[in-house]
Amino acid sequence: MGHAHKFMTLERYINEQEDLHPGATGEFSALLHDISLAAKLVWREVSKAGLVNVMGSTDRMNVSGDVVKKLDIFADETIFKAMDHGGHICVMASEENEDILHIPDQYKAGKYVLLYDPLDGSSNIDANITIGSIFSIFKRVSDSGKGTLADCLQPGYKQVAAAYIIYGSSTMFVYSTGHGVHGFTLDPSVGEFLLSHENIRIPAKGKIYSLNEGNFSNYGPGMQKYLQYLKESDKATGRPYSLRYIGTMVGDVHRTLLYGGIFAYPGDSKNPKGKLRLMYECNPMAYLFEQAGGRSSDGEKSILKIQPGSLHERTPVFLGSVEDIATCEKFLKGER
């Protein structure tokens, strides 16, 4: 890490990026700042999850008689409140809520749409395993006023930005606005995200695969053959691959982005569409992977090409290095 980066805060970086776009109004930058504030508020709560028992059910009382919230509900509300009044967003949708989330009447509606997964991997909290938050940003397609469902149901290639925050051994904010993928690490002593990973590029090929192999018997023949291929020994193609699976999408995706290889949540006989949601998880991650020189796939085409039909729809998803996704697709199509 060069000395110049030492004090490059996320705030400054976003502003400098904005200066490269003469027509910028600052609205987009302000939106990104609001997301980073939401991330810090969630981090503060997540990082003391072991101290204050916030993992339990939603019906326990705390000292002052308030009902103690589960961490994922807390994260959901915190992100909504951090984002609702800036005037940059016309509508939101979250993995935790059935319907779209309207901006309260007293605040002005902006030109952006925010979809988010407030706390990915929340079932892992009790075991102190990595969790994260995921954000996807679109420009509205409706004319003005309150946003609509149509504003939320846009294909991923129309995203103008995507980000995730990983609350790991260090907390990182990774985002792209279409000009590369950049990572910032939270320095808790100053409360700032500092540039630590500029212009992340995923290797063209990796040697790690990441998926729930416990579902093996439910996978289709193409997927089973691909996994058997990865486990065969062949020095020339760098096999066998190592298996790494955390079970928090953000954690598995973050490692895949840095080290290469493949992350997958395929469809299987029990869940033909897989388990991950297109709008809150797959689209933003696919955008980041393609921005980092990697690929995304639903088994046949880029995730970003999928036209969503509903807010919570699921899709099989494959993210990773160009060569690894290409090989996987060949197996899925029965070409190998």
Phi and psi in degrees as a GROMACS rama.xvg file:
@    title "Ramachandran Plot"
@    xaxis  label "Phi"
@    yaxis  label "Psi"
@TYPE xy
-68.4886  156.488  GLY-2
-62.0378  -31.9751  HIS-3
-60.5497  -29.6412  ALA-4
-77.7289  -13.4094  HIS-5
-52.1444  -37.5143  LYS-6
-118.883  25.3483  PHE-7
-83.2918  99.5879  MET-8
-80.6721  160.497  THR-9
-56.0999  -44.0975  LEU-10
-52.5242  -53.5825  GLU-11
-64.0349  -41.0729  ARG-12
-62.1089  -45.3697  TYR-13
-61.0398  -43.367  ILE-14
-64.901  -40.387  ASN-15
-67.713  -36.8081  GLU-16
-62.8001  -38.812  GLN-17
-64.1889  -36.1999  GLU-18
-62.6997  -21.4292  ASP-19
-74.9209  -11.7323  LEU-20
-116.052  97.8396  HIS-21
-56.3331  -30.6904  PRO-22
-83.8463  0.696134  GLY-23
-65.7382  138.561  ALA-24
-95.1946  -12.3848  THR-25
92.6809  -9.15789  GLY-26
-65.5003  -44.1559  GLU-27
-63.6596  -44.8053  PHE-28
-61.1804  -42.8066  SER-29
-62.0334  -37.0886  ALA-30
-62.5497  -44.3669  LEU-31
-64.3829  -37.3505  LEU-32
-62.9508  -41.9601  HIS-33
-60.7964  -39.2026  ASP-34
-64.4292  -40.0641  ILE-35
-68.0259  -32.4279  SER-36
-66.6666  -45.453  LEU-37
-56.5995  -42.0313  ALA-38
-60.5792  -41.7922  ALA-39
-67.0078  -37.7643  LYS-40
-66.7498  -40.4541  LEU-41
-69.2425  -42.3031  VAL-42
-56.4309  -44.2193  TRP-43
-57.2286  -40.6325  ARG-44
-76.0683  -42.5031  GLU-45
-61.9599  -40.5093  VAL-46
-72.6165  -15.2422  SER-47
-110.346  17.5404  LYS-48
-56.4973  -33.2835  ALA-49
-75.0752  -30.4919  GLY-50
-75.7825  -54.1841  LEU-51
-96.3561  127.405  VAL-52
-76.7058  85.3359  ASN-53
-96.6435  4.7514  VAL-54
-83.8288  -22.2482  MET-55
-66.8853  -169.38  GLY-56
-69.0473  169.925  SER-57
-84.8568  3.06932  THR-58
-109.948  11.93  ASP-59
-87.82  151.109  ARG-60
-95.7099  146.843  MET-61
-98.6842  -173.868  ASN-62
-54.7839  -41.5576  VAL-63
-85.0527  8.58954  SER-64
86.912  1.35392  GLY-65
-77.3054  151.84  ASP-66
-76.0791  130.168  VAL-67
-75.597  129.9  VAL-68
-91.6728  145.805  LYS-69
-65.92  151.065  LYS-70
-60.8156  -36.9249  LEU-71
-69.8688  -34.0649  ASP-72
-68.9328  -42.4211  ILE-73
-57.1456  -46.6111  PHE-74
-62.2125  -42.1614  ALA-75
-59.1648  -48.6955  ASP-76
-70.1144  -37.4765  GLU-77
-62.7915  -45.2279  THR-78
-64.8386  -43.6375  ILE-79
-58.9537  -46.4765  PHE-80
-69.2578  -30.295  LYS-81
-73.657  -22.3933  ALA-82
-106.426  -17.0083  MET-83
-76.469  -23.3243  ASP-84
-108.009  0.774219  HIS-85
-70.8725  -19.2205  GLY-86
83.2028  9.04242  GLY-87
-99.1319  -16.2453  HIS-88
-118.068  140.379  ILE-89
-101.192  -20.6966  CYS-90
-164.95  151.993  VAL-91
-129.996  162.668  MET-92
-145.953  142.846  ALA-93
-133.208  150.552  SER-94
-60.3428  -24.1435  GLU-95
-81.7975  -11.7425  GLU-96
-120.833  135.416  ASN-97
-61.3132  -45.6123  GLU-98
-109.122  171.051  ASP-99
-64.0859  154.271  ILE-100
-105.395  117.745  LEU-101
-83.5252  147.741  HIS-102
-72.2455  132.749  ILE-103
-55.2221  145.175  PRO-104
-53.3217  -33.3336  ASP-105
-73.2923  -10.3569  GLN-106
-105.323  150.761  TYR-107
-79.6083  150.121  LYS-108
-94.3344  134.016  ALA-109
-99.2894  -160.616  GLY-110
-104.126  6.30621  LYS-111
-112.763  159.344  TYR-112
-122.654  132.642  VAL-113
-120.347  125.991  LEU-114
-118.035  136.94  LEU-115
-148.397  152.977  TYR-116
-107.949  105.002  ASP-117
-63.8761  -39.9235  PRO-118
-146.115  91.8632  LEU-119
-75.277  133.105  ASP-120
83.1447  21.5305  GLY-121
-61.8099  -20.8708  SER-122
-70.3115  -12.2171  SER-123
-89.154  -6.81954  ASN-124
-57.1302  -45.5568  ILE-125
-59.859  -26.6929  ASP-126
-95.4067  9.91843  ALA-127
59.2906  37.4534  ASN-128
-104.399  147.321  ILE-129
-39.8917  133.056  THR-130
-131.459  173.241  ILE-131
-162.153  177.694  GLY-132
-127.543  147.131  SER-133
-128.963  138.445  ILE-134
-130.091  141.008  PHE-135
-132.548  129.916  SER-136
-123.071  130.74  ILE-137
-122.263  162.525  PHE-138
-88.6612  142.747  LYS-139
-65.5009  151.591  ARG-140
-106.026  -19.9104  VAL-141
-74.4021  160.732  SER-142
-71.6068  -53.735  ASP-143
-162.571  179.843  SER-144
72.5129  -152.631  GLY-145
-65.0107  141.346  LYS-146
-73.4817  165.843  GLY-147
-125.207  174.954  THR-148
-60.1644  -37.6083  LEU-149
-60.6813  -32.3165  ALA-150
-63.6505  -32.5196  ASP-151
-83.6204  -29.5963  CYS-152
-92.7132  59.1396  LEU-153
-105.4  148.569  GLN-154
-66.4433  151.303  PRO-155
-58.7872  -27.5145  GLY-156
-66.7333  -14.6963  TYR-157
-86.6395  0.0899484  LYS-158
-60.2197  142.893  GLN-159
-103.191  -13.8566  VAL-160
-165.941  157.381  ALA-161
-149.284  152.788  ALA-162
-155.036  156.141  ALA-163
-139.298  154.431  TYR-164
-117.929  130.59  ILE-165
-112.764  119.583  ILE-166
-93.3515  80.9205  TYR-167
-111.444  -149.709  GLY-168
-62.0835  -29.1404  SER-169
-129.043  154.869  SER-170
-97.5389  125.719  THR-171
-121.746  147.132  MET-172
-114.845  116.297  PHE-173
-119.039  125.23  VAL-174
-146.696  163.787  TYR-175
-144.56  142.334  SER-176
-117.412  22.9224  THR-177
97.4281  6.41565  GLY-178
-129.096  61.5141  HIS-179
82.8304  170.479  GLY-180
-113.994  129.607  VAL-181
-127.257  139.495  HIS-182
-116.907  136.869  GLY-183
-125.912  137.444  PHE-184
-107.629  133.978  THR-185
-72.4234  125.689  LEU-186
-97.9293  101.786  ASP-187
-63.0776  -26.107  PRO-188
-69.0548  -26.2765  SER-189
-113.227  -6.14947  VAL-190
68.2349  27.2237  GLY-191
-122.616  146.495  GLU-192
-84.6782  123.108  PHE-193
-111.47  139.672  LEU-194
-59.2473  120.251  LEU-195
-124.264  -25.7175  SER-196
-133.993  89.2702  HIS-197
-85.4636  134.546  GLU-198
53.7221  64.2229  ASN-199
-64.7098  127.752  ILE-200
-122.118  125.088  ARG-201
-76.2357  137.517  ILE-202
-57.233  152.17  PRO-203
-66.0493  -25.0591  ALA-204
-150.471  144.816  LYS-205
-123.262  -168.727  GLY-206
-138.655  27.9315  LYS-207
-126.068  135.977  ILE-208
-118.788  148.65  TYR-209
-139.531  108.497  SER-210
-165.522  168.295  LEU-211
-83.005  94.2289  ASN-212
-73.4182  -7.31553  GLU-213
-63.9139  -19.0853  GLY-214
-87.8406  6.92486  ASN-215
-46.8472  -47.3471  PHE-216
-67.5146  -17.4164  SER-217
-92.8176  -9.94591  ASN-218
-71.9496  155.839  TYR-219
-71.077  166.391  GLY-220
-58.5724  -38.2896  PRO-221
-61.6723  -45.0661  GLY-222
-66.3327  -41.7494  MET-223
-62.3008  -42.144  GLN-224
-64.3386  -39.8681  LYS-225
-61.2295  -44.6333  TYR-226
-65.6768  -38.0575  LEU-227
-64.1164  -39.3455  GLN-228
-59.4833  -44.5165  TYR-229
-63.0483  -26.577  LEU-230
-92.398  -8.06933  LYS-231
-74.0863  152.209  GLU-232
-90.2419  122.99  SER-233
-159.096  103.062  ASP-234
-56.3125  -39.8027  LYS-235
-59.3346  -35.4776  ALA-236
-106.408  13.969  THR-237
68.0253  31.3732  GLY-238
-107.65  157.186  ARG-239
-73.4029  154.611  PRO-240
-79.6379  157.624  TYR-241
-92.6905  144.903  SER-242
-95.6148  129.226  LEU-243
-135.037  121.433  ARG-244
-146.765  115.258  TYR-245
-89.5229  -38.1295  ILE-246
91.4215  5.55683  GLY-247
-111.934  119.041  THR-248
-54.008  -45.2678  MET-249
-56.3654  -44.1236  VAL-250
-65.7034  -46.0142  GLY-251
-66.7321  -38.0426  ASP-252
-70.1271  -40.06  VAL-253
-60.4309  -46.1644  HIS-254
-63.4224  -41.5004  ARG-255
-63.9571  -38.7209  THR-256
-63.4398  -39.7984  LEU-257
-80.3025  -38.9838  LEU-258
-103.677  -15.0901  TYR-259
85.2132  179.354  GLY-260
103.782  -148.632  GLY-261
-140.634  136.639  ILE-262
-111.307  135.715  PHE-263
-141.721  140.128  ALA-264
-131.474  84.6745  TYR-265
-75.0614  168.831  PRO-266
-74.8783  156.532  GLY-267
-143.288  -177.204  ASP-268
-64.0826  -27.0845  SER-269
-81.7228  -43.0785  LYS-270
-126.291  87.0152  ASN-271
-57.2446  -27.8554  PRO-272
-97.064  10.6766  LYS-273
74.2072  -158.608  GLY-274
-124.731  -17.8296  LYS-275
-86.9561  145.771  LEU-276
-90.2934  134.45  ARG-277
-57.4809  -51.0659  LEU-278
-75.688  -33.0434  MET-279
-101.023  -20.3263  TYR-280
-124.585  -53.4579  GLU-281
-73.1985  -46.9596  CYS-282
-57.6412  -54.0119  ASN-283
-60.799  -40.8179  PRO-284
-68.6501  -38.3626  MET-285
-62.126  -41.6079  ALA-286
-59.4748  -45.8323  TYR-287
-65.189  -42.0261  LEU-288
-63.9808  -43.6908  PHE-289
-68.7533  -33.1093  GLU-290
-67.2817  -27.737  GLN-291
-91.8961  9.59592  ALA-292
85.4525  14.2525  GLY-293
-103.366  -162.665  GLY-294
-135.127  157.028  ARG-295
-126.411  153.1  SER-296
-155.847  150.471  SER-297
-100.836  12.7857  ASP-298
112.046  -23.3129  GLY-299
-129.49  -39.3395  GLU-300
-141.959  170.181  LYS-301
-58.0125  137.681  SER-302
-54.2758  -35.3592  ILE-303
-66.9229  -12.5239  LEU-304
-90.1572  -8.69291  LYS-305
-70.1111  128.191  ILE-306
-88.9024  110.51  GLN-307
-68.9834  144.812  PRO-308
-106.475  -22.7008  GLY-309
-148.687  161.441  SER-310
-62.3876  -36.06  LEU-311
-113.163  25.1698  HIS-312
-68.3851  152.989  GLU-313
-107.732  159.769  ARG-314
-148.385  144.069  THR-315
-60.0464  145.413  PRO-316
-141.911  137.722  VAL-317
-131.975  124.383  PHE-318
-130.21  140.679  LEU-319
162.459  -158.899  GLY-320
-67.752  147.641  SER-321
-51.2489  -50.4284  VAL-322
-68.3498  -37.0043  GLU-323
-68.4031  -40.9915  ASP-324
-66.1888  -40.2129  ILE-325
-60.6464  -44.8077  ALA-326
-63.0648  -45.1976  THR-327
-60.1058  -45.8727  CYS-328
-59.6375  -38.3144  GLU-329
-61.6746  -42.5685  LYS-330
-64.9292  -42.8899  PHE-331
-63.3166  -32.7099  LEU-332
-86.0587  0.199358  LYS-333
76.7571  18.3489  GLY-334
-86.1839  -5.29186  GLU-335
